[in-house]
Amino acid sequence: MQRKAYVPGVAALLAVLLAGCTGGSPDDGDEDDAKSGDTATAAAAPQPGRYRTLPEPCGAVSRSTLDSLLPGIRQLTDEERRERTYEGTATVTYDTDRKVGCRWKAESATATDHLLVDFERVVSYDNAVSDDDRASDIYAKKEEAADLPEPAASTPPSSASPDSAESSESSESSKTSDSPDSPDSPDSSGSTSPSGSSSPRPGSSEPGSSGTSASPDSDVTGTPGSPSAALQPRTLDGLGDAAFLDDALTDSKQRTVTVVFRTSNVVVTIQYDEQPATTTDIPSSEEMQDRARKLASRLAGTFSD
């Protein structure tokens, strides 16, 4: 009785051992699925930004460029003070890997100039957003805050047919000859000088006119100190991945020109302002914009190296 009970027990134990050796774990399929999912997620993760470091800000601007933007430096007779001015002052920052900047200031006999250069390296902590996309968002907010005016739409010149032009000319000629107000008519109200030329109208641009001509930095309305249409705040082409320029003039005649551009995951801001010694002087928008844009191009070139 005991042998018959023992043999079936051994056979059952052997069957269980054989099944354990040949059968796979029920969790193997889940592990394979998890590994394939991790691989797909890693492949779809956004690439990091191109730049991992930032330039030393106070050494990013050459002395010749500082001489151009800050004429007062060359007027300093104290050599030690001139050297300190060239060195600039680093802005306060708590993470030099992410944000750095430098300021310069120089006074001359006619004005006080300030320059600020700021570098920001953007890092996205969102696995679904790349560093470049995050930097693009930061740049877009800066451009929106600048509130740039809409570009002036160019109006195409109206075309008139030759026939309409001829009819218009003949009509005007007929009106001139038949009108009692013609300069040749004795009843004309316009006075004629002894030489036969009519007197200039008030406000015309002829000699003796009371009209004023707009300065190079005045806008189309002739407002003194306002940039012309070509110098209005605007976006810029050919500078980094995106760029804009802002130009503002305060009531105290301080002009501030700001250039902001983005290259990959770095956003660069240049702020250049000038306060004249007297409120009767107005800083040249064209000159200041030209200097700021040249500096921006040089800085952008250092990131391309």
C-alpha positions as CSV (number, residue, x, y, z in Angstrom):
1,M,0.0,0.0,0.0
2,Q,2.8,2.4,0.8
3,R,4.7,1.7,-2.5
4,K,1.6,2.4,-4.6
5,A,1.1,5.8,-2.9
6,Y,4.8,6.7,-3.2
7,V,5.3,6.2,-6.9
8,P,2.5,8.5,-8.1
9,G,3.8,11.2,-5.8
10,V,7.3,11.1,-7.4
11,A,5.8,11.2,-10.8
12,A,3.7,14.3,-10.0
13,L,6.8,16.0,-8.6
14,L,8.8,15.3,-11.8
15,A,6.0,16.6,-14.0
16,V,6.0,19.9,-12.1
17,L,9.8,20.3,-12.4
18,L,9.7,19.6,-16.1
19,A,6.9,22.2,-16.6
20,G,8.9,24.8,-14.7
21,C,12.0,24.3,-16.9
22,T,10.2,24.4,-20.3
23,G,7.6,27.1,-19.6
24,G,8.3,30.9,-19.9
25,S,7.5,33.5,-17.2
26,P,4.2,35.2,-17.7
27,D,5.9,38.5,-17.1
28,D,8.4,38.2,-20.0
29,G,5.9,39.7,-22.5
30,D,5.3,42.7,-20.3
31,E,9.0,43.4,-19.9
32,D,9.6,43.3,-23.6
33,D,6.7,45.7,-24.2
34,A,8.1,48.1,-21.5
35,K,11.6,48.0,-23.0
36,S,10.3,48.8,-26.5
37,G,8.2,51.6,-25.1
38,D,11.2,53.2,-23.3
39,T,13.2,53.0,-26.6
40,A,10.4,54.8,-28.5
41,T,10.2,57.5,-25.8
42,A,13.9,58.1,-25.9
43,A,13.9,58.4,-29.7
44,A,11.1,61.0,-29.6
45,A,12.7,63.1,-26.8
46,P,13.6,66.6,-27.9
47,Q,17.2,67.3,-28.7
48,P,19.1,69.6,-26.3
49,G,20.1,73.1,-27.4
50,R,23.3,73.7,-29.4
51,Y,25.1,75.8,-26.7
52,R,26.1,74.4,-23.3
53,T,28.1,77.5,-22.2
54,L,28.0,81.3,-22.5
55,P,30.8,83.8,-23.4
56,E,32.4,85.9,-20.8
57,P,30.2,89.1,-21.2
58,C,32.6,91.8,-20.2
59,G,35.2,90.4,-22.7
60,A,32.6,89.9,-25.5
61,V,32.9,93.5,-26.7
62,S,36.1,94.8,-28.2
63,R,37.7,98.0,-27.2
64,S,37.3,99.5,-30.7
65,T,33.6,98.8,-30.5
66,L,33.4,100.4,-27.0
67,D,35.1,103.5,-28.4
68,S,32.5,103.7,-31.1
69,L,29.5,103.3,-28.8
70,L,30.9,105.2,-25.8
71,P,32.9,108.2,-27.1
72,G,33.5,109.4,-23.6
73,I,36.1,106.6,-22.9
74,R,38.6,108.2,-25.2
75,Q,38.1,111.6,-23.5
76,L,39.2,110.2,-20.1
77,T,42.6,111.5,-19.1
78,D,43.0,109.2,-16.1
79,E,44.4,106.0,-17.6
80,E,43.4,103.9,-14.6
81,R,39.8,105.1,-14.8
82,R,39.8,104.5,-18.6
83,E,40.9,100.9,-18.1
84,R,38.2,100.3,-15.5
85,T,35.6,101.7,-17.9
86,Y,36.8,99.3,-20.6
87,E,36.5,96.4,-18.3
88,G,32.9,97.1,-17.6
89,T,30.8,95.8,-14.6
90,A,29.3,92.3,-14.6
91,T,25.6,92.2,-13.8
92,V,24.4,90.3,-10.7
93,T,23.5,86.7,-11.6
94,Y,23.0,83.5,-9.5
95,D,23.7,81.0,-12.3
96,T,26.5,82.0,-14.7
97,D,25.8,78.9,-16.8
98,R,22.4,80.2,-17.6
99,K,22.5,84.0,-17.6
100,V,25.4,86.6,-17.7
101,G,25.7,90.2,-18.6
102,C,27.9,93.3,-18.5
103,R,27.4,97.1,-18.3
104,W,29.5,100.0,-19.5
105,K,29.1,103.7,-18.9
106,A,31.0,106.7,-20.2
107,E,30.5,110.5,-19.9
108,S,31.6,112.9,-22.5
109,A,31.3,116.7,-22.9
110,T,28.1,116.3,-24.9
111,A,26.4,113.2,-23.6
112,T,26.4,110.2,-21.2
113,D,26.2,106.7,-22.9
114,H,25.3,103.4,-21.4
115,L,25.7,99.9,-22.9
116,L,24.2,96.6,-21.6
117,V,24.9,93.2,-23.1
118,D,23.0,90.2,-21.7
119,F,23.3,86.5,-22.6
120,E,20.6,83.9,-21.6
121,R,21.1,80.2,-22.3
122,V,17.7,78.6,-22.2
123,V,17.2,75.0,-20.9
124,S,13.9,73.3,-21.0
125,Y,12.9,71.1,-18.2
126,D,9.9,69.7,-20.1
127,N,10.6,66.5,-21.9
128,A,8.1,67.4,-24.5
129,V,9.7,70.8,-25.3
130,S,13.2,71.3,-26.7
131,D,15.6,74.0,-25.6
132,D,15.3,75.8,-28.9
133,D,11.5,75.9,-28.7
134,R,11.6,77.2,-25.1
135,A,14.1,79.9,-26.2
136,S,11.8,80.8,-29.1
137,D,9.0,81.3,-26.7
138,I,11.1,83.6,-24.5
139,Y,12.2,85.6,-27.5
140,A,8.6,85.9,-28.7
141,K,7.5,87.3,-25.4
142,K,10.3,90.0,-25.6
143,E,9.2,90.9,-29.1
144,E,5.6,91.1,-28.0
145,A,6.5,93.3,-25.0
146,A,8.3,95.7,-27.4
147,D,5.0,96.3,-29.1
148,L,6.6,96.9,-32.6
149,P,4.5,98.9,-35.0
150,E,2.9,97.2,-38.0
151,P,5.1,97.4,-41.1
152,A,3.9,100.2,-43.4
153,A,2.1,98.7,-46.4
154,S,3.5,100.0,-49.7
155,T,0.8,101.4,-51.9
156,P,1.4,100.6,-55.6
157,P,1.3,103.6,-57.9
158,S,-2.0,104.0,-59.7
159,S,-1.7,103.3,-63.4
160,A,-3.7,105.5,-65.9
161,S,-4.2,104.7,-69.6
162,P,-2.6,107.0,-72.2
163,D,-6.0,108.0,-73.4
164,S,-7.1,109.1,-70.0
165,A,-3.9,111.0,-69.4
166,E,-4.3,112.9,-72.6
167,S,-7.9,113.7,-71.9
168,S,-7.0,114.9,-68.5
169,E,-4.3,117.1,-69.8
170,S,-6.5,118.6,-72.5
171,S,-9.2,119.2,-69.9
172,E,-6.8,121.0,-67.6
173,S,-5.5,123.1,-70.5
174,S,-9.0,124.1,-71.5
175,K,-9.8,125.0,-67.9
176,T,-6.7,127.2,-67.7
177,S,-7.3,129.1,-70.8
178,D,-11.0,129.6,-70.2
179,S,-10.9,130.3,-66.5
180,P,-11.3,134.0,-65.5
181,D,-8.8,133.2,-62.7
182,S,-6.0,132.3,-65.1
183,P,-2.8,134.2,-64.4
184,D,-3.0,135.7,-67.9
185,S,-6.4,137.1,-67.3
186,P,-6.7,140.7,-66.2
187,D,-9.2,139.7,-63.5
188,S,-6.9,137.1,-62.0
189,S,-6.6,137.3,-58.2
190,G,-3.0,136.1,-58.2
191,S,-0.4,138.9,-58.3
192,T,2.3,138.8,-60.9
193,S,5.8,140.0,-60.4
194,P,7.4,142.3,-62.9
195,S,9.3,139.4,-64.3
196,G,6.1,137.6,-65.0
197,S,6.4,134.9,-62.3
198,S,3.7,134.4,-59.8
199,S,4.4,134.9,-56.1
200,P,5.0,131.7,-54.0
201,R,2.1,130.3,-52.0
202,P,2.3,130.4,-48.2
203,G,3.8,127.2,-46.8
204,S,5.5,126.1,-50.0
205,S,9.1,124.9,-50.1
206,E,10.2,127.8,-52.3
207,P,12.6,130.5,-51.1
208,G,10.9,132.7,-48.5
209,S,8.4,130.0,-47.5
210,S,7.4,129.6,-43.9
211,G,7.3,125.8,-44.2
212,T,9.9,123.8,-42.2
213,S,11.8,120.8,-43.6
214,A,12.0,117.6,-41.6
215,S,15.3,116.6,-40.0
216,P,17.0,113.3,-40.9
217,D,15.6,111.7,-37.8
218,S,12.1,113.0,-38.1
219,D,9.2,110.8,-39.2
220,V,6.9,111.4,-42.1
221,T,4.8,113.8,-40.1
222,G,7.9,115.9,-39.4
223,T,8.0,115.3,-35.6
224,P,11.5,116.2,-34.5
225,G,13.5,113.3,-33.0
226,S,11.1,110.6,-34.3
227,P,12.8,108.0,-36.5
228,S,12.0,108.0,-40.2
229,A,10.0,105.1,-41.6
230,A,13.1,103.2,-42.4
231,L,14.3,103.5,-38.8
232,Q,11.1,102.6,-37.0
233,P,11.2,99.7,-34.5
234,R,11.0,96.5,-36.6
235,T,12.1,92.9,-37.0
236,L,15.5,92.3,-38.5
237,D,16.6,89.8,-41.2
238,G,19.9,88.0,-41.3
239,L,20.6,88.2,-37.5
240,G,20.5,84.8,-35.7
241,D,17.3,82.8,-36.0
242,A,15.1,85.8,-35.2
243,A,15.7,89.4,-34.2
244,F,14.1,92.7,-33.7
245,L,15.1,96.3,-33.0
246,D,13.3,98.9,-30.8
247,D,14.0,102.6,-30.6
248,A,12.5,104.8,-27.9
249,L,12.9,108.5,-27.1
250,T,11.9,109.9,-23.7
251,D,10.7,113.5,-22.9
252,S,14.2,114.2,-21.5
253,K,15.6,113.4,-24.9
254,Q,17.2,110.1,-23.8
255,R,17.2,107.6,-26.7
256,T,17.4,103.9,-26.1
257,V,18.0,101.4,-28.9
258,T,17.5,97.8,-28.1
259,V,18.4,94.8,-30.3
260,V,17.3,91.3,-29.3
261,F,18.2,88.2,-31.2
262,R,18.0,84.4,-30.7
263,T,20.4,81.8,-32.0
264,S,19.4,78.3,-31.1
265,N,18.9,78.1,-27.3
266,V,20.6,81.5,-26.5
267,V,18.8,84.8,-26.4
268,V,21.0,87.9,-26.6
269,T,19.9,91.4,-25.6
270,I,21.8,94.7,-26.4
271,Q,20.6,97.9,-24.8
272,Y,22.3,101.1,-25.8
273,D,21.1,104.5,-24.6
274,E,22.4,108.1,-24.7
275,Q,21.4,111.0,-22.6
276,P,22.5,114.4,-24.1
277,A,24.0,117.0,-21.8
278,T,21.3,119.5,-22.9
279,T,17.7,118.8,-23.7
280,T,18.0,120.8,-26.9
281,D,20.1,118.0,-28.4
282,I,18.5,114.9,-29.7
283,P,20.6,111.7,-30.1
284,S,20.7,110.5,-33.7
285,S,18.5,107.5,-34.2
286,E,20.4,106.4,-37.4
287,E,23.8,106.5,-35.7
288,M,22.7,104.7,-32.6
289,Q,20.9,102.0,-34.5
290,D,23.8,101.5,-36.8
291,R,26.2,101.0,-33.9
292,A,23.9,98.6,-32.0
293,R,23.3,96.5,-35.1
294,K,27.0,96.2,-35.9
295,L,27.6,95.0,-32.3
296,A,24.8,92.5,-32.6
297,S,26.2,91.1,-35.8
298,R,29.6,90.7,-34.2
299,L,28.1,88.9,-31.2
300,A,26.1,86.6,-33.5
301,G,29.2,85.8,-35.4
302,T,30.9,84.5,-32.2
303,F,28.2,82.0,-31.7
304,S,28.6,80.7,-35.3
305,D,32.3,80.0,-34.8
